[in-house]
Amino acid sequence: MTELLRDSKDKQVSFRWPMALDQRLDALVDRAEAAGERTTRREVLAALIANADLAGAELGELIRGLRRARVGDVVLDADPKDNVVTLLNYRPGPR
C-alpha cells in the first residue's frame, strides 16, 4: 500500500480508439508541457484515470455523452465555426 504507483508492476494494454481522442490526448500532453511539466501520453492518461472517482450513475452519464459526441466536440482548440476538423495521422511508435 505504500509503494509508489510509478514503481509498481505494470501491464501492457492495447486498444483501439477514435483518432480524435488520440489527438486530444496529444493536446493534453502539450498543455501540460506548456505549463512546465515534462510528461508523456501514458502519464497524462494514467493521471486522469487515477483521479477519476465516479459513481456508477456519473460514469454512465459520461459514457452516454461519449457515445453522442461528435469529432468536433473532442478535438481541443478546434474552431467551432469550422465545418471540417483536421485529424493528424501519426505512424506507430513513440512521438
Residue pairs with C-beta under 8 A, 6 or more apart in sequence:
5 46
5 50
18 71
18 74
19 87
19 88
19 89
20 71
20 74
20 75
20 85
20 87
21 74
22 90
23 74
23 75
23 76
23 87
23 88
24 74
24 75
24 76
25 41
25 44
25 45
26 41
26 88
26 95
27 75
27 76
27 77
28 44
28 76
29 39
29 40
29 41
29 44
31 76
32 39
32 44
33 39
41 95
54 62
71 85
71 87
72 78
72 80
72 82
72 85
75 85
75 87
78 85
